[in-house]
Amino acid sequence: MRLWESAWVIARRDFVAQVFSRFFILFLLAPVVLFGFMIFFSLSTDAQDRTASQPVVAVVSDSTTYNALSQTRSRLVGSMSEQSFPTLRYVDPGEDVRAQAQALLADETGNFSGVFSGTLDQPVLTGPVRSSDFVGRRMQLLIEESRRTAALEGARASPAPLRLERVVTTQASGSVANLRRALGQGAQALIFSITLMLATLALSTLVEEKSNKIIEVLAASVPLESIFLGKLIAMLGISLVGLALWGAMLATAVTLFYNLFSDWVSLPSVSPGVGWLAFVPLLLLYYTTNFMLLAALFLGIGAQATSIREIQTVSMPVVLMQLMILLLAMTVVNGQGGAMVWFAYLFPLSSPMAMIALASKSSLLWPHLLALAWQALWVVIMVRLSSRLFRRTVFKSSSSGSLFRLNFWKKPASG
Amino acid sequence: MSAALAIEAKGLFKSFDGKPAVRGVDIAVPEGSIYGVLGPNGAGKTTTLRMLLGIIEPDRGERTLLGNSRPLEMARVVGYLPEERGLYPAMKTREAIAFMGALRGLPLDIGRKRGEILLQQNGLGDYIDKPIKSLSKGMAQTIQLFGTIVHKPKLIVLDEPFSGLDAINQGRLEHMIRDEAAAGTTVIFSTHVIHHAERLCERIAIIAGGEVRFEGLVKEARERLRPQVCLKTRAADGKWRSALPRDARLEDDHWTFELPGTGIEPLLKALLDGGAGIEELSVERRGLHDAFVAIAGETAAREMEADEAMGDGG
């Protein structure tokens, strides 16, 4: 198995050169820092957005009406959410309430979405009507509820407290389907994002050999397929080191978070279609085939480039291509069947991400064996195609036989 | 030819973008010999070597390397120093040698040991753990050469190995080539410097314009030209002058001309009988340079001289 032996020599060199490079720590930390920033900013901006986007209604009426509305709001917010109702702000009524309402709506510092005036029995809401009419509908609910409460208090009657009987189950089919869909999407996103990060590495990996002129020594010593395969294995190893580190950090963070906030937070209980025992190895295998397929393609494309500038030029189309592949694979998560879904399963570049989505939805295992064999075949074809293209365009060599002739696996002749 | 052949090529043809680079090259390199491929830059030497090694496939023709028509399958017993030298700059010297050996199937630990020995034997012991980027160009070239031979190949192919080396290192390289050949290794190298080939090779191929103009023993190439006669006489003129060929040239009191086909004896007799008064007479076999000019032509020879003056490969 000279191919694998030679590929191992190349892989070992590349792996050591990358992992022991001082820039590797940046490679490892960059996604962590990026992910941390994304979470921090999304949480902080989310909170700010929610506060900033909350509609405010000016209540221009007597304090009794305002208090009634305000108390009703507080009560309802307790069982719904703060965002479910507009914020109410009391404004002393002037002589001409209609004119005052127009002035309040025109005042940009007040930032009012509507103005309530009058009383609970004769309410007036001044303001624009948006398509959803959130402010109008919710203000009507608040007024009606306030009136109902006032009426009950007037009659000195209060309804008996409601006791809702709860029968607790572990699962409901609707929520399981949703959770599995989310799991499939998460797995696809994971595979996609890590492969995306390594795309530039795959594109530029042969530029080093070409610029250092060592490519001829390599090409004279080992089959070109070994060089390509070795580089793919090295990159896969590098990505797995990253995955292990990022996975460990994520697991630590989740465990820590859960331990700290277990009283308030509960993790959703979901099991993928094939079960966790099969899903995790399948995720790893599909990540591997996805990476090998795309990296072989990008390695082949990048091998044609003569400089980093050319690599940079080709990076954008490559990222767009990956996005298209992700969109194609996502049809499996969202779709119920049909030609597009089958195409996503069968098209080699989308097959790994499509199949991991299937693994999250369905309990069938045999399709995965077929898919993995199919994807492995395409890895071989991609490596062979890329190396032949490289030989033809870079070394300007003539054809060296059939695409499917794999006799480089043979042992070398003695002598 | 009775000896077993390390390399045999018949009718190798290669063109790039429709322009022929090598046109019907025939080469036969006996096992254990030192073989030179001579020619100016662009003659097709590198393309020929690449085809022989299987780095590129010929458009037409056949070649066998150590008896195998798929040269890459013999890579483990072949060492190759390309014209464009290349090493990983961050790699340490011993690791670089071991890595090149590992590419040819030599276990890394043995490669490291042999690399260390090679470095120490050649006065580079202080550089064992130095990265390639810290070495001079000549030193890096020497490291690559060690990497070419670390796995003890049966065949060593060197493309312009003397290019870029100073006189001392050129001498070391010649010594190393002789040592390898003495140990039974076949060495083939390309060069545009004739005197390297003349000093080292038993057999040569002269390539010009993508064609092999001569292939055979160095002696045979030289014997294609008649020996050169250099004559100094006391008499300035006389009957003896009729014994000299028409194209005899007088330079600094010395007549130089090719030895006539009749041989030395009739010439000597005519000079003595004609009263030339011989002061000096020498008959010298012609050098490879003259043979090259005669075989490849004046233009190719001038290109070779220009390449040599520039010190680049080809």
Interface residues (C-beta under 8 A of the other chain):
Chain A: R2 E5 S6 V9 R13 A17 S21 E208 E209 N212 K213 I214 I215 E216 V217 L218 A219 A220 S221 V222 P223 R391 F395 K396 S397 S398 S399 S400 F408 K410 P412 A413 G415
Chain B: K14 F16 D17 R50 L53 G54 I55 I56 E57 P58 D59 L66 G67 N68 L72 E73 M74 A75 R76 V77 V78 Y80 P82 E84 R85 G86 L87 Y88 P89 A90 M91 F99 M100 A102 L103 R104 G105 Q144 G147 K154
